[in-house]
Amino acid sequence: MPEVVAHALARHITQRPPIEITLPWKTPDGLPVTATLLFYSRERKALNRNYSNMYP
């Protein structure tokens, strides 16, 4: 990982610490799995893929 990316990631983690979230995995009715998220919404939920890179 380039040093500039590592520094940017460290700054991000300092400002918005990772959170744990439990979601069903693979399918909406699948078994719940807990994961640590580095990137999440203002509501502290998993990011919705439909809202990533909406603007060119």
NORDA-V761502 format. One line per field, one symbol per residue. psi: psi as a letter, one per 20 degrees, with the letter a starting at -180 (. if undefined). burial: I if it has 9 or more other ideal C-beta (glycine too) atoms within 8 Angstrom, else O. A space follows every 10 residues. Layout:
BEGIN
psi->???
burial->???
END
This chain:
BEGIN
psi->pqhhgggggg gghghnqqqp qpqqpgqhjr qqppqpphpr rhjlrqqphi jplhp.
burial->OOOOOIOOIO OIIOOOOOOO IOOIOOOOOO OOOOOOIOOI OOOOOOIOOO OOOOOO
END
